[in-house]
Amino acid sequence: MKTKQAILGGKDKVKVAVAQISSKFLDRETSIARAIEAIKKAGDNHAELIVFPEVWLSGYPYWTEGWDSNLPEWVNGRVRFHDAALVIPSDDTEQLAEAARDADIHLVMGCNEMDSRPGVQTVYNTLLFIDREGKILGRHRKLIPTFAEQMFWGRGDGRDLAVFETDIGRIGGLICGEHLMTTTRAAMIAQGEHIHIAVFPGSFALHTGPQLEEPDQAGAFWGHFAVRSHAMEAGAFVIQACGYIDENDIPEDFPYKGKMNTAYAHGGSSIISPLGVPVVEPQFGAQMIYAELQADMIKAVKAILDSVGHYDRPDVLRLLVRRQDNWEPADKIFTPDAVQIDRDKLRRAAEHYDIDENLIADITGDGE
């Protein structure tokens, strides 16, 4: 019989970190090196979870495209966007996994993900989940890219609405506009999140102008309200990671440099308690953000309003989620199929990092 998991894995508190730092725009290799440094720094500061913002690896498409796009610019931008995408699993993910393992920290990485199927070149807006032992728990692909994003990313599916059980509790996540998809959030809440990851490309206002998205200077970013609501509805902590870009990290020869709407990529990350009250208010500028999540906060809030327990009416309302070929109750804990390991790539990576071959045999199932 499977034992009911204790809140936050039975820990009294869990220290978490948000890496509100600039990646090297559309440069996967350099960005991974920066991520590894941040992961080590968070581990040295005793954090047990580190979160990177939306498509931090390696860049949000802040530029505009259309049928009137300049062809050489468009080709250059698209080729770079393609080449910067991450394949899961790969030597790149093994570097991230090794860093998480060395730092003894769980990792959630926002990334542009290239479909790993042969012949398919679709890119997804993805959250990659890696545990403190360096195991890829799974991924979440954004279900519906928002507005102009649909020109850049494919769509996720029901397998991506997953909550992962770890030794610091059940962790799930959604990406930017998904927090306005009421039934999507309800499906995550129904699976009993303890920690919810909410990632954004920055913090922006939609009402000021002259551009559609302007830097939020007055706390009017809708993402702040959405994640606070989710925290209280779920009775969970929310780690809100908002993107930050240093303009110097955009290559001088990138065709859209100086023509992108990057001003709102100024941070704005926060950490929200289960009452919907910030533990850490929105922070701006390049920095590592830390907070301690107290298990007793979840226990106290759930005593008042347990939205998947005594404050639920399954006799009146039920939510179904499409999993593979079946409709299943949203409250069924779903663990997606493990990401397939390319054994040859794993062995090459092991040889490169001087890892014991017997350990690799155990991981791949080749051992006795």
QUIHUUR-V826046 format. One record per residue. N is the residue number from 1. RES is the residue in one small letter. PSI is psi in degrees with one decimal (NA if undefined). OMEGA is omega in degrees with one decimal (none if undefined). Layout:
BEGIN
[[N/RES/PSI/OMEGA] [N/RES/PSI/OMEGA]]
END
This chain:
BEGIN
[[1/m/135.8/-179.5] [2/k/129.8/-178.5] [3/t/138.1/176.7] [4/k/129.5/-176.8] [5/q/133.3/178.3] [6/a/155.1/178.6] [7/i/134.0/-176.5] [8/l/36.4/177.6] [9/g/18.1/-178.8] [10/g/0.9/179.2] [11/k/148.3/175.5] [12/d/-35.2/-179.1] [13/k/154.7/178.9] [14/v/125.7/177.2] [15/k/133.2/-177.6] [16/v/161.7/-178.5] [17/a/146.2/171.0] [18/v/126.9/178.2] [19/a/83.1/177.4] [20/q/73.1/-177.3] [21/i/164.6/-178.2] [22/s/134.5/168.3] [23/s/171.2/172.4] [24/k/112.7/-167.6] [25/f/121.3/179.3] [26/l/31.8/176.2] [27/d/92.7/-173.8] [28/r/-44.9/-175.1] [29/e/-48.9/-179.9] [30/t/-38.0/179.7] [31/s/-40.0/177.8] [32/i/-40.4/177.9] [33/a/-40.8/177.9] [34/r/-39.7/178.7] [35/a/-42.7/-179.5] [36/i/-40.3/177.2] [37/e/-43.6/-179.3] [38/a/-39.0/178.6] [39/i/-44.9/178.6] [40/k/-42.5/-179.1] [41/k/-43.8/179.4] [42/a/-40.9/177.1] [43/g/-42.5/178.4] [44/d/-26.5/178.4] [45/n/14.7/172.7] [46/h/21.5/172.8] [47/a/145.8/178.9] [48/e/-3.7/177.8] [49/l/133.2/174.4] [50/i/137.4/-177.4] [51/v/134.5/174.5] [52/f/146.5/-174.9] [53/p/-179.6/-178.1] [54/e/130.5/-179.1] [55/v/40.9/176.4] [56/w/-35.6/178.6] [57/l/101.2/-1.2] [58/s/51.2/172.0] [59/g/133.4/177.0] [60/y/142.6/179.2] [61/p/84.2/-177.6] [62/y/0.9/-177.2] [63/w/168.9/-177.2] [64/t/139.0/177.6] [65/e/158.8/176.0] [66/g/-179.3/179.9] [67/w/-16.4/178.9] [68/d/12.0/179.3] [69/s/146.0/173.0] [70/n/122.7/-170.6] [71/l/-50.0/179.9] [72/p/-39.8/177.6] [73/e/-46.2/-177.4] [74/w/-46.2/-179.7] [75/v/-46.3/-179.4] [76/n/-47.5/-179.3] [77/g/-42.5/-177.9] [78/r/-37.7/178.7] [79/v/-42.8/179.3] [80/r/-40.4/178.4] [81/f/-42.8/178.0] [82/h/-49.0/-174.0] [83/d/-21.2/-178.6] [84/a/-6.4/-177.1] [85/a/151.5/-176.2] [86/l/135.5/172.5] [87/v/136.6/-179.7] [88/i/119.8/-5.9] [89/p/167.4/-179.6] [90/s/178.2/174.4] [91/d/-34.0/179.3] [92/d/-46.7/179.8] [93/t/-29.6/176.9] [94/e/-36.0/175.5] [95/q/-43.9/178.3] [96/l/-41.0/179.6] [97/a/-41.6/179.0] [98/e/-39.7/179.1] [99/a/-41.8/178.0] [100/a/-41.0/179.6] [101/r/-45.7/-179.1] [102/d/-36.3/-178.3] [103/a/-6.0/-178.1] [104/d/54.7/-173.4] [105/i/144.1/172.8] [106/h/146.3/-173.5] [107/l/131.9/169.6] [108/v/116.8/-174.1] [109/m/122.0/171.0] [110/g/129.2/-174.7] [111/c/155.5/163.8] [112/n/119.6/-175.9] [113/e/126.5/174.9] [114/m/129.6/177.0] [115/d/130.7/-174.8] [116/s/-5.8/-178.6] [117/r/139.9/-179.0] [118/p/131.9/176.2] [119/g/-10.4/-179.0] [120/v/131.0/-177.3] [121/q/24.5/178.9] [122/t/137.6/178.2] [123/v/141.9/179.1] [124/y/152.3/171.3] [125/n/111.0/-164.1] [126/t/146.7/164.8] [127/l/124.2/178.4] [128/l/128.5/-179.1] [129/f/122.1/178.0] [130/i/133.4/-178.7] [131/d/176.3/-173.5] [132/r/-11.2/175.0] [133/e/3.1/179.2] [134/g/14.6/179.6] [135/k/134.1/174.0] [136/i/112.4/179.6] [137/l/-37.7/-178.9] [138/g/-165.3/-178.2] [139/r/160.3/171.8] [140/h/120.1/175.9] [141/r/134.2/-179.3] [142/k/127.8/-174.1] [143/l/-42.9/178.7] [144/i/109.2/172.7] [145/p/141.6/-172.1] [146/t/128.2/170.4] [147/f/-122.4/-176.0] [148/a/-14.5/178.1] [149/e/-23.8/-177.0] [150/q/-14.2/174.4] [151/m/-13.9/-173.8] [152/f/-34.1/-169.4] [153/w/148.8/171.0] [154/g/-179.5/-177.6] [155/r/143.8/172.7] [156/g/-173.7/-180.0] [157/d/-171.3/-174.2] [158/g/-24.0/178.1] [159/r/-17.2/-174.9] [160/d/-5.0/176.6] [161/l/71.9/-173.2] [162/a/149.2/172.1] [163/v/131.6/-173.7] [164/f/130.8/178.6] [165/e/126.1/-179.4] [166/t/177.6/179.1] [167/d/0.1/172.5] [168/i/17.0/176.5] [169/g/-176.2/-179.1] [170/r/125.3/-174.7] [171/i/129.9/173.9] [172/g/175.3/-179.8] [173/g/153.9/174.7] [174/l/163.0/-172.1] [175/i/117.5/170.4] [176/c/-112.0/-173.2] [177/g/-16.1/175.9] [178/e/-22.1/178.9] [179/h/-5.2/173.1] [180/l/2.6/175.8] [181/m/96.3/-170.1] [182/t/-46.5/-177.9] [183/t/-29.5/177.2] [184/t/-46.4/177.3] [185/r/-39.1/-179.9] [186/a/-36.7/178.7] [187/a/-36.6/177.3] [188/m/-42.7/179.7] [189/i/-40.8/-177.1] [190/a/-23.8/-179.4] [191/q/4.6/170.9] [192/g/46.5/177.3] [193/e/141.3/166.4] [194/h/-36.6/179.4] [195/i/123.5/178.3] [196/h/131.1/177.9] [197/i/126.6/179.3] [198/a/114.5/-174.8] [199/v/146.7/-176.9] [200/f/158.6/178.7] [201/p/-0.7/-178.8] [202/g/-167.1/174.3] [203/s/125.0/-168.7] [204/f/154.6/173.0] [205/a/144.1/-179.7] [206/l/9.8/-171.9] [207/h/-2.4/-172.7] [208/t/-47.3/-178.3] [209/g/171.9/10.6] [210/p/-18.5/177.3] [211/q/158.2/-178.6] [212/l/-41.0/176.4] [213/e/119.4/179.6] [214/e/153.0/177.6] [215/p/133.3/177.6] [216/d/117.9/179.9] [217/q/-7.5/-171.9] [218/a/15.6/-179.8] [219/g/23.6/-177.0] [220/a/4.1/-179.6] [221/f/124.4/-177.6] [222/w/-27.0/-179.7] [223/g/-34.5/178.6] [224/h/-43.0/-178.5] [225/f/-41.1/-176.9] [226/a/-43.7/-176.8] [227/v/-29.6/175.8] [228/r/-39.2/176.7] [229/s/-43.2/-179.7] [230/h/-41.1/-179.7] [231/a/-46.0/-177.0] [232/m/-39.9/179.3] [233/e/-38.2/-178.2] [234/a/-20.5/-170.9] [235/g/39.1/-174.4] [236/a/161.6/170.2] [237/f/145.3/174.8] [238/v/127.5/172.7] [239/i/108.7/-178.6] [240/q/112.5/-177.8] [241/a/114.0/-178.1] [242/c/140.0/-173.6] [243/g/149.7/174.6] [244/y/135.4/179.1] [245/i/132.3/168.6] [246/d/120.6/-176.9] [247/e/-25.8/178.0] [248/n/-17.0/179.7] [249/d/-0.2/173.3] [250/i/119.4/-175.2] [251/p/142.9/-179.2] [252/e/-29.7/-177.5] [253/d/6.5/176.3] [254/f/127.9/-169.5] [255/p/-22.7/-178.4] [256/y/5.7/-179.8] [257/k/134.3/-178.2] [258/g/-6.4/-178.8] [259/k/13.8/-178.9] [260/m/151.7/178.2] [261/n/76.9/-177.2] [262/t/-1.5/-174.5] [263/a/-31.9/-178.1] [264/y/-2.7/174.5] [265/a/62.3/-176.1] [266/h/17.8/-178.8] [267/g/-145.9/-175.9] [268/g/11.6/-178.6] [269/s/148.1/177.5] [270/s/168.4/176.6] [271/i/125.6/-168.5] [272/i/138.5/178.0] [273/s/166.6/179.4] [274/p/-12.9/174.2] [275/l/0.7/-177.5] [276/g/9.1/-179.3] [277/v/133.2/-178.8] [278/p/131.7/166.6] [279/v/-38.5/172.7] [280/v/120.1/177.3] [281/e/162.3/179.0] [282/p/130.3/-178.6] [283/q/144.5/-176.4] [284/f/153.4/-179.4] [285/g/168.7/-177.5] [286/a/123.2/179.4] [287/q/161.5/168.5] [288/m/132.0/-176.5] [289/i/131.6/-176.9] [290/y/152.7/173.1] [291/a/156.9/174.2] [292/e/127.7/177.4] [293/l/124.1/-176.8] [294/q/121.6/-179.0] [295/a/-34.3/-177.9] [296/d/-25.3/178.0] [297/m/-42.3/178.2] [298/i/-44.9/-178.0] [299/k/-42.9/-178.1] [300/a/-45.1/-178.8] [301/v/-40.4/179.9] [302/k/-25.1/177.4] [303/a/-26.7/179.6] [304/i/-49.2/-173.3] [305/l/101.4/178.5] [306/d/96.2/-170.3] [307/s/-14.9/175.3] [308/v/13.1/179.8] [309/g/-113.2/-174.7] [310/h/-15.5/178.9] [311/y/29.8/177.8] [312/d/150.7/177.0] [313/r/73.6/-179.7] [314/p/-15.6/175.8] [315/d/-13.4/179.9] [316/v/-42.2/-174.5] [317/l/136.3/174.9] [318/r/146.8/178.0] [319/l/131.1/177.4] [320/l/145.2/179.2] [321/v/136.9/178.2] [322/r/111.3/177.6] [323/r/117.6/-177.8] [324/q/-114.9/-177.6] [325/d/9.9/-173.7] [326/n/150.1/170.5] [327/w/126.7/-176.5] [328/e/152.6/176.3] [329/p/139.1/-177.6] [330/a/-24.8/-176.8] [331/d/2.1/175.6] [332/k/118.6/179.6] [333/i/124.1/-176.0] [334/f/124.6/174.4] [335/t/114.0/-177.2] [336/p/161.9/176.4] [337/d/141.8/179.3] [338/a/143.3/175.6] [339/v/128.8/-176.9] [340/q/135.7/-179.3] [341/i/126.9/172.3] [342/d/105.4/-171.4] [343/r/-37.7/179.5] [344/d/-43.5/178.6] [345/k/-38.0/179.9] [346/l/-40.3/179.1] [347/r/-39.9/177.9] [348/r/-42.2/178.2] [349/a/-39.5/178.9] [350/a/-42.2/179.3] [351/e/-40.5/-179.1] [352/h/-39.8/-176.6] [353/y/11.5/175.3] [354/d/50.9/178.8] [355/i/141.1/-177.6] [356/d/127.5/-179.5] [357/e/-30.2/179.0] [358/n/-35.2/177.4] [359/l/-41.1/179.2] [360/i/-38.8/178.3] [361/a/-37.8/178.2] [362/d/-41.4/-178.7] [363/i/-42.4/-175.6] [364/t/-8.3/-179.3] [365/g/13.2/179.5] [366/d/-12.4/-179.2] [367/g/172.4/-179.9] [368/e/NA/none]]
END
